[in-house]
Amino acid sequence: MSLNNNIPAVSVIIPTYNPGLENLQQTLNGLKNQDLPVDSWECIIVDNASVNNTLQLIDTGWHPNFRIVKESRQGLTFARLKGYEESKANLIILVDDDNILAPDYLSIALSLFNKHPKLGVAGGKSIGVFESQPDEWFQQFYSLVAVRPHEQPQTITGNLSNGYPPIAPIGAGMILSRKCFEQYYNYIKSNKSIVKDRTGNNLSSGGDNEINIIALKNGFKVGYFPELSLQHLINNGRLAVPYLKRLNYSSNNSWVKVLYAHDLCPWKPISPLGVIPRNIKAFFNYKPWKSPANAIKYHGARGLFKGLSELTES
């Protein structure tokens, strides 16, 4: 995965929809500071039908292989696929428009994939940088906003025998080999996926999980590497309890469907008529009136039950 015949060693793909100028500039500054020579990697911003003018205001002149391409179909998955189609490298890194990669992120990524030839997907730490310091109870919901700050030992796995691996990479800073991404690309293009990933203001998710599952099903390994680190900018809107309730509902709803589609779901489908009694029971179990954390968990349970009821309709 080295520079060869003017083919870049790494393709950085930044899908974006109505990005904030300040956050995007910080993301690009993080890329400017990479210790991998700038002429050995390319940067592709995928404009996913944005209606603001942020992308007209950014400076791209610092990079010889910088492109902005358009994807008119809204949705994170569509934007990622467009980035893949436009990319040239054998190593692809998905960067969100609010991520700041550590200066050695690209070079470490190259080294890891050279060292582990069967590796398909990799990720590491995602350290939250909060606009306002959240309350302590929020830490239990870090995963909801793609924050993974606690260093864990390097772990590589190649199977799903014990279910979805907890160390599987998250979407922020996700690194894929081109061959692995090709398998995911072909799967999505075959219309087999039932995942409705994030689209505009819709909070549905599951695309990151499905990438890892497809990788493992096709014989690739996925890994967590603590030496990979990025900062994730989190604004106050994403700390608001109403947002977190919606997010947990949508995430659990999507999560159930991803697991079910790949025969990994530990729960059985339920009848739509069973949703209301389960919601009532969860209401008294979680006591959402007592605290914000309880309310967020309750809405997560509601999303799970709704997802299970929709499996019977697919």
Number of C-alpha atoms within 10 A of each C-alpha: 15 16 14 10 6 11 17 22 22 28 28 24 28 25 28 26 22 16 20 15 17 12 19 21 19 17 22 20 14 18 24 16 15 16 14 19 11 17 13 18 25 22 24 21 23 26 23 24 17 18 10 12 12 16 19 10 9 13 10 15 8 9 15 13 16 15 14 16 16 16 20 14 13 17 22 22 22 21 26 23 22 24 27 22 11 15 21 18 24 20 27 29 27 21 23 22 26 24 27 29 26 18 19 17 22 27 16 18 23 20 12 16 19 13 10 12 11 15 24 27 29 28 26 28 25 28 20 19 16 15 13 10 12 12 8 7 11 15 12 9 16 15 12 15 18 17 22 23 18 10 14 13 10 12 13 18 15 18 18 12 8 7 13 16 18 7 19 24 24 24 20 27 30 21 30 26 24 21 14 25 23 16 16 21 20 12 15 18 11 9 8 10 16 15 19 18 20 19 17 16 8 13 17 23 23 24 23 16 21 21 26 28 24 19 26 21 15 15 14 21 22 26 24 23 21 17 17 22 23 26 23 27 21 21 14 11 11 15 19 12 15 13 14 24 21 17 23 25 25 24 22 24 25 27 22 25 24 23 19 19 17 13 10 17 17 10 12 12 18 16 15 16 9 13 18 13 10 14 18 11 11 17 19 11 11 18 15 17 12 9 11 17 19 17 20 23 21 24 24 22 21 24 26 24 25 26 25 26 20 17 17 12 9 8
